[in-house]
Every structure is written in C-alpha cells, then in structure tokens.
Amino acid sequence: MRLRPGLPHRAARRGRRPGRADRLNARKSPLQFSHANGFPAPCYAALLGALGRRHRIGAIEAIGTDARYPVTDRWLHLVEQLEDAIECEWRGEPVFGVGHSLGGYLTLLAAVRRPELFRAIVLLDAPVIGAVKGRLLGASKRFGIVDRVTPAGATRDRRSHWPSREDAKVHLRSRKLFRHFAEECLDDYVRHGLLGRQGHLHLRIDPAIECQIYRTVPHDMARHARRLQVPAGFVGGADSDVVRLVGFAAMRGYRKRKVPGGHLFPLEHPREAAAAIEDLLQELEGAKS
C-alpha cells in the first residue's frame, strides 16, 4: 500500500534516533492517492514524485485485486478498503485525499462516509453525474446493457498479454488510450502495470476486474455528493471526453482547475497536474482558516 516511507514514527520503530531526513519528512502533510481503474498506483510515479516534495504519499497499489475487498455493486467494499488503508497508514492523522477517475469517486464516497479522515479532497477527472443521468445509468445496469454506456465493453476484450516489455510498449504506444502518455509514464506503466508469468507478461489488474468495476459503478453518486462536508477541489483535462460528457460546470461547490490533456492527463502531463493539485490544496487549506 505505501509507495514510499514516511510515517513520522518510522525511525523510532527501527530503534534509531530520527535523523534530519526523518524530521523534514515528518513536517510534510499526508496525502492518500487513489488510482484510476486499470492503472496501478506505481504508474503515477512522475505525478507522485512531484507531489512528494511537500507530502508524504500513501496509496493502495492495485485497487480491485484484494480478495478481502471484492468488487461489488456501488463499490462499497472498495470504499471500505480506502478507509481502512487511511486508518492503517496514517493512524488518525487527517489526510489530503487525491484520486483519479475511479480513485476520485472512491475518495469522494469515503469522505462522505468518514469526513474525519480527510483535511480536503481533490478529484482528478472524476465529475459527478446528476440525478437524471444517474437514474439512466441505474436502468442500464438493471437491464444488462451497462457495457454499452461505460468502458466495460471495450475493456473486456482488450489485449492483456505480451512476450516482452519492449513489445508491450510498442503496442501500447500505438493505442489511442496511451498515445499521449508522457514517455516516463508509459515506461512506468510497462514496468509496474505488467507482471511476468509463465514466460509472458500480463496486466497486473486483470481486464475482467477492470470490466467488473465499470459494471458496478455507483449510479447514485449525486445523492452521496450532496452530503459532502469536506473542502473539495476538481481538476479536469481540457480535452477530457468524460468532463465534456458531464460538464465542467456540473461540479458546483468545488474549486476547479483545468490542465492540458484528456481523461488520463495525470499520466500525460504529470507535472502540470501536480502543480494544479498543489495549488488547489493550498487554496482549500486557506479557505478553512
């Protein structure tokens, strides 16, 4: 779960006196990051490295792969996993919650259920659909046509095995989804998003899991979002089809920023994304004082 060391008491637990690096790290604010569906947290190394200058970073590495937190309707167990991760990682210290797409929605739902865990939240390209669209989404789930209105259908049949990392990178770069990735982010995806098995590489997050996450997306998000009591911000991609579908203005009550790129802008423009996140977090903190 932890991407990098950084709990203030870590040195003491190892039986040595905290050094200067430990003291400097202890002054950083805690930030819990949650990744998008199908993109394990280590793939965001460029983004998290930039955020790590001011924050201690925690993250669940691969959401949806822990049998203790199965993928079920409305993602109830995935939200519970995030809450448990924050409690375990930060031991009662309220965090900045930052999440991309799936991770943004989980962060929002956790903040509604457990506001004491959060100082503020920032959603990355995770716009909340309104009640009418939510009812239509719920109907698509009931009638078994949700694959037509979510990325589930495209996810189910996509390629998931490669003979080598070099072959994987060439193939992925040719795909629309990855075409605009920053070079370092594509390298991180090939390095951390694939695992070796029986002489081949396969996706760390199985497409079947990714597909099930899409099929069980909460259709009543607007109802939950109205109960949010935590300061919140939203960063959207200037060319994001997701934001275009829902509308940037739909995020009323959120402090907003727009950055270059599409739905996957944290992996296309990681430093611009980090700067927008940092700017929002400082603004949200200032608004509380």
Beta strands, then each sheet from edge to edge (+ up, - down):
strand 1: 29-34
strand 2: 55-59
strand 3: 95-100
strand 4: 118-124
strand 5: 161-162
strand 6: 194-197
strand 7: 200-203
strand 8: 232-237
strand 9: 255-259
sheet 1: 2+ 1+ 3+ 4+ 8+ 9+
sheet 2: 5+ 7- 6+
end
